[in-house]
């Protein structure tokens, strides 16, 4: 069923933008876990995490990965804090192994005892806790943010996630109190900039009143899904956040569509 703007509550959800003191922390690798064939989970530790702050599941930190091509011997890349524990002084980052960039290479070669400099996050965009319905759409690079959103959701939250991965071996499970429906879409990485597979899945989902749509994938894919939801499904822009987490063929590129 297609819905129109008049079918959705007109009051936009509150989004509080919180700025954080920018800090750089030198952390130590303490654990490495191969979640799936193409996803590495690395746990970092250090006393400097005592005051680490990340208020939104889609926050970004910057890691400084060693690279001879970098201006000061490093290349900086953005990643999502998958989870953190101030008391335990730990920070978890998931790395999607989908390219041969410096951050991916560092993750593949990382061993316990290695160090990594992490900066940020600079701020958080906190969506009102009054939002009880979510549609989460993304690819491998969005899985850390999607997984965190699902696992941090309060009881009674209704979430539908649609995630594009290469095959069933890349599926993940989440520990959550939310009412969760998970749809996995399979396509090869060579087609990661083709919106067809994700779009076809999105078209099967009914948009209930008061659903916040969150989209993050390759920029062309995000743009196509955003356009479809707005132009064909009449979904209000005030109930949506869309980001191109990466751009096919361009290193360290992203686009924000609002």
N, C-alpha and C positions, 0 to 999 in steps of 0.2 A: 504493500500500500504506500503510495506517495503521500507526503504530507506537505502542507504549506506553512508559511510563516505564521499565519493566524492560528494554526493548530498548536503552536509551541508557546509556552509562557513568554510574554514579551519582556519581562524583567531579566536583564542579563545577570549571570552569576558574578559575584564579586571576585576580582582577581587582585590580590595584594602583592605589590612588588616591593620586596625587601632587599635592601643593599647590605652586603656584608663587608667587613674589613678584609681587604685583600691580603692574604698571607701565602707565603711559599713554605712548604714543609718538606724536609728531607726524610724519607721513609724507607723502611727495610722490608724486603719480601720475606714473608714468613710461611706462606702456603701457596701451592699452585694446584689447581684442579682442572682437569679436562672435562668440562660439562658435557660437551658433545664433540664430534669430530672437528667442528668449526667454531667452537666457543671455548675460550680459556677464562677461568676465574682465578684472579690473583689477589691474595690478601696481603695488605701492607700494614706495618705496625710502626709505632713511634710515639714518644711522649708528646710530640707536637700536635697530636690529634686530640688532645684533651679539650680544646675549644673549637674543634671542627664543627661547622654548621652547614647543613643542607636541608632546607625546609620543603622542597618540592621534588617529586620523583624524577622530573626531567631537568634538574639542575645539571650544570656542566663544570667540570674541573679541567685544568690543562696539565698535561704531563709533559715533561721534558725528556724526550727519547734521544739517546746518543745518535748523532748523524754527522758524517764528515762534510755533508753539504749544507749544514745549518750555519747561520751567521756566527754563532758562538759555540759551535760543536754540537748543537742539539737542534732538534725539530720539535716544535710544540704542537700537540694535538688535543682536541677536546674529547672527553669521555664522561659518562654518567657515573656518579657515585652509586653503585648498586646497593650498597648498605654500609653502615658505619656504626661503631659502638664507642662512644667517648670513654666510658669506664674501662673498657678492655683495650682502648687505644688502637683500634683496628679500622681499616677502610678496605672495602672490597670493590674491585673493578673487574667487569667482564669485558673481554676483548673478542670481537668478532673477527675471525681470521679469514678475511675476504680480499686482502690485497697484500702487497709486498712493501708497504710503507714502513718508515722507521719505528713507529709505535708497535705495529704488528710484529716486526722483526724483533724488537726488544722483548715483547711478551713471549714469543716463541723460544727465545734464548734465555729467558729469566730463570734464575735459580735462587733458592732460599739463601738469604744473606746479601743479595744484590740490593742496591739502593736506587731510589727513584725520587725525583723532585716533582712535587705536585703543587699547583697553585689554584687558589679559589675554593669554592665558587664565588664569583663577584656578587651574585644576587640570586634571589628565588622569586618565581612568579607563582604565588600560592592561590590555587582556585578554591573558592568557598567550600567549606565542608557541607554546605546545604545541597550541593550537587550529589545526587544519589544514583544517577544513571550515567554510564560512560560507554563510549564506543572508541576503542583503542585500535588504531590501524598502523602497521609499520612493517619493516623488514628486519633483517638480522641486527642492523645497527641500532634499531629502536628497542630491541628486546630487553636490554637492561632497564630502561625507563619504564617500559610496559610491565615488566616483572615486578619492579619496585612499586608501581602504582597499584597493581593487583594485590601484592602482599601487605601493603600498608592500608588498604581500604577497610573502612569500618564495617561492622556487621550490618546487614541490610542494604549495602550498596549493590547495585546490579551492573555487572560489567560484561560487555561482549568484546573480545579481542580477536583481531584478524591479522595474522602475521605471515609474511612470505618468507620461506626458507627453501633450501635446495631439496630436501627430502625428509622422510619421517625420522631419520636419525638425529635431525636438528630440533625436534620437538623438546620443549621443556615443561616441567610441572611446577606449580606454584602452591605454596602454603598460604591459604587466604580464608578470611571469614566472609568474603563477598560471595554473592550469587554469580558465579562465573560461567560464561559460555566461551569456549576457545575454538576458533576456526583456524586451521593451518592450511596455507596455500603453498603448493610446491611449484617451483620454477628454477631453472639453472641460473647460476650467477651471471652468465652471459646475457640473460634477459632481465637483469635486475633494474634496468631503466625503462622497461616496458610495463606500463600500468595495467595491461589487460588482465592478468591473473588476479591481482588484488581487486581491481574494479569489479570483476565478475562476482567475487565473493561479497563485496560491499553491497551490490545490487540485491542480494538475497536477504539482507538484514532489514528488519522493520525498525524505523526510527520512532521511538516513543517520545512523548512530550517530556521536555526537560532533560534531554540527553546531551551531554557534552562530548563533542567529537574531537579526538586528539589524533593527529596524523603526523608521522615522521618516517620518511623513506628517502630514496634517491629523489632529487629535486623534481624531475619530470613526473615521476609517479605521484609525489605529493600534490603537485599542481593539478594533475588530472583528477585526482580523487576529490580535492577541495572544490574544483569547478563542478564536478558532478553533484556533490552534496548541496552546493549552493544553487546551481542553476536548474537541476532536474528534480531535486528532492526538496528544495525550498528551505534548506537548513540555515538558520541565521548565523551570520559571521560572529555574533557576540557569544554564540555557543560552540565555538570552535577554536582550536589552535593547530596550526599547520606549519611544519618545518621541513625543509629539504636538508636532511642530515649530511648528505654528500652529493656530489655531482659526478656523474660518470665521466672518466677521462681527465678529471682535475683533482690535484692533490689539495687537501686541506681546504675544501670549499663547502659552503653551506648557504642555504637561503631560508629566510623567514617570511612566511606569507601572512602572518597574523592569525 
